């Protein structure tokens, strides 16, 4: 069973908004999310099967705060190609 709570957010950047016009949604998820789980979630919760899913794993940045070194969390980005008839706004998490 796929867990929808692994989807952290939809990314709204210049690049992702340009891709959205072409029917591609960009999601940020936890590192344990897989393409198969994401496909299952889109079928169960949003009612469509993605045409394609591309993924990218991104390491968290190392940052300093008050002299101490810390690290942001790692995450995955997924680029989901949505079929033409599907509602793109259904993915608002």
Secondary structure, DSSP 8 states (H G I E B T S, - for coil): ---GGGEEEE--SHHHHHHHTTTEEEEEE-TT--HHHHHHHHHHHHS---SEEEEEEE---EEEETTEEEE---EEEEEEE--TTS-GGGG--
